Amino acid sequence: MADLGIDFAGIRAPNPFWLASAPPTDKEYNVRRAFEAGWGGVVWKTLGEDPPVVNLSSRYGGLAYGGRRLMGLNNIELISDRPLATNIAEIKRVKRAYPDRALVVSLMVPCEESRWQAILPLIEETGADGIELNFGCPHGMSERNMGAAIGQVPDYVEMVTRWCRQNTRMPVIVKLTPNVTDILQPARAARKGGADAVSLINTVQSVIGVDLDVMAPMPVVDGKGTHGGYCGPGVKPIALRMVGEIARDPAMHGIPISGMGGIGSWRDAAEFLAMGAGSLQICTAAMHYGFRIVEDLIDGLSRWMDGKEYGAVRDVTGRAVSRYVPWNALNMNFRTLARIDADRCIGCGLCHIACEDTSHQAIARQDDNGRRTYEVIGESCVGCNLCAHVCPVSDCITMEPQPCTHELTWPYHPSNPNRIVA
């Protein structure tokens, strides 16, 4: 069996699957249930100062698509609304009861060094394994000059990270916001400030939908709505890109990355690891299906690693990063052609419609004794693979690589940005 144990920035865990800082990690009861189910770690829901914040009702908006419920979740919940002392006492008890599990505490206080200095010793006394600085919350707290209001300004990220690094012995993980133009700027700032690791992504600013009866954004709170944070399967492509950007950046070389954003299956987990993540944080999938989902995650990842002969998580981490390149480094001479398996084809015509109306008119329709058949016009096919994506039958349309005599790329040179190199 593959070894799923990890050492993430000095924090050990029996597997890479951690619950992200969110409602599932809000209290001792939840966290104990999670650990009993098999989760390798948790990031305790973000703690702040007393008096605690006041959360709203309702708090969530769900996105359904194509008949599937909860393709995405929008939330307008804030940080923990329970007294700091209550959280501290519960964290102590949980860590004593589960010493082999990773327990990281998420933190957010106003941007003043003395206030960070005051809360850090309280967290150290719990025996927690590390802290995660919440620089990502996109609503409610950012209006109070916290959360994303810090994460969107690299100078602030560096400053607060340095305050914490200088005032605690615990590993410092910086949680980054995706609501920026360039994720590398705050990531580099976090490293410059002394961060031991980074985690990403936090939720994406969003309006999940509009209640057309009330005429207010959802979720509706007493007739009004606001923007919130979008998470779940829909943000996975955004998260993978940002994790990969950091993993391949020379200035961030070697820094541990905790990846999150839409992870709901072992395959999602493997993809995040391949793009550079060393640990994985999950929230929406657990909220949708419950804590027992971790059993499938562990079993699926273990079986896949065994099949690929990967002995440990570290053997998977970053395997795809060297092949994640800028557009101009791709081979412009590489070509594929679509091929339709006539035996698998059910004659729905979706490939023909898509190609005829929106692509390159490269699929011909023919009538064969009353049966519709489809054939690729080789000289018109550009290998865009739209037909393969719209086809409802697995492996009916495949993309066949064509012979390539030499590679042609377009390296960027500031002095000659149009230069093409064979």
ZIZIWO-V737025 format. One record per helix or strand of 3 or more residues. SS is the DSSP state (h for helix, s for strand). FROM is the first residue (numbers start at 1). TO is the last residue. If there is no record, write none. Layout:
# ZIZIWO-V737025
SS,FROM,TO
SS,FROM,TO
This chain:
# ZIZIWO-V737025
s,6,8
s,11,13
s,17,19
h,23,25
h,28,37
s,41,47
s,60,65
s,68,75
h,84,97
s,102,107
h,113,124
s,130,134
h,142,144
h,148,151
h,154,166
s,171,175
h,183,192
s,197,200
s,204,206
s,228,231
h,233,248
h,250,252
s,256,260
h,266,274
s,279,282
h,284,289
h,293,308
h,313,316
h,321,323
h,327,329
s,336,340
h,350,358
s,363,368
s,371,376
h,386,390
s,397,401
